[in-house]
């Protein structure tokens, strides 16, 4: 690495919708984050720049929360928006 080259650091945060238990969603989002990082790490020169975390259903993209007695009338497409991995630049 040259003195002028700057390496960025990226945090991968995977999320889920809220249609199953919180514990299941936490495990699912963690596995999703790890799988995403594994894929990317094979293709970059400095994989140590990536950090990962699963956030389960804690950060819904829309108002499609549903637990217990609370049922959402959201479409499958709206629920799909909550199942994602976000990439955040944490250092430049």
HUKATA-V282976 format. One record per residue. N is the residue number from 1. PSI is psi in radians with two decimals (999 if undefined). OMEGA is omega in radians with two decimals (none if undefined). Layout:
<<N/PSI/OMEGA> <N/PSI/OMEGA>>
//
This chain:
<<1/2.31/3.12> <2/2.89/-3.13> <3/-0.47/-3.11> <4/-0.21/-3.13> <5/2.25/3.11> <6/2.26/3.09> <7/2.29/3.08> <8/2.72/3.06> <9/2.41/-3.06> <10/2.39/3.05> <11/2.24/3.07> <12/2.17/3.09> <13/2.03/3.13> <14/2.50/-3.07> <15/2.89/-3.14> <16/3.01/2.93> <17/-3.04/-3.02> <18/0.44/-3.01> <19/-0.14/3.05> <20/-3.00/-3.04> <21/2.67/-3.14> <22/-0.71/3.12> <23/-0.79/3.11> <24/-0.80/-3.13> <25/-0.62/3.08> <26/-0.79/3.11> <27/-0.75/3.14> <28/-0.80/-3.11> <29/-0.63/3.09> <30/-0.79/3.10> <31/-0.67/3.11> <32/-0.75/3.13> <33/-0.76/3.14> <34/-0.70/3.12> <35/-0.70/3.10> <36/-0.80/3.14> <37/-0.72/3.13> <38/-0.77/3.11> <39/-0.84/-3.10> <40/-0.73/-3.10> <41/-0.51/3.10> <42/-0.21/-3.00> <43/0.04/-3.14> <44/2.79/-3.09> <45/-0.41/-3.12> <46/1.31/-3.09> <47/-0.31/3.11> <48/-0.16/3.12> <49/-0.15/-3.11> <50/2.39/2.94> <51/2.66/-3.08> <52/2.66/3.00> <53/2.59/3.02> <54/2.32/-3.12> <55/0.15/3.09> <56/-2.26/-3.11> <57/0.33/-3.01> <58/-0.21/-3.05> <59/1.20/-3.13> <60/2.47/-3.13> <61/-0.49/-3.07> <62/-2.97/-3.08> <63/0.97/-3.10> <64/0.65/3.12> <65/2.43/3.08> <66/2.08/3.13> <67/2.45/3.07> <68/-2.05/-3.13> <69/-0.31/-3.12> <70/2.04/3.13> <71/2.37/-3.14> <72/2.52/3.03> <73/0.36/3.14> <74/2.60/3.09> <75/2.91/3.08> <76/-0.67/3.13> <77/-0.66/3.11> <78/-0.70/3.07> <79/-0.65/-3.13> <80/-0.58/3.12> <81/-0.46/3.13> <82/-0.30/3.14> <83/1.73/-3.00> <84/2.94/2.96> <85/2.19/3.11> <86/2.49/3.09> <87/2.12/-3.12> <88/2.21/3.05> <89/2.07/-3.09> <90/-0.22/3.12> <91/2.41/3.08> <92/999/none>>
//
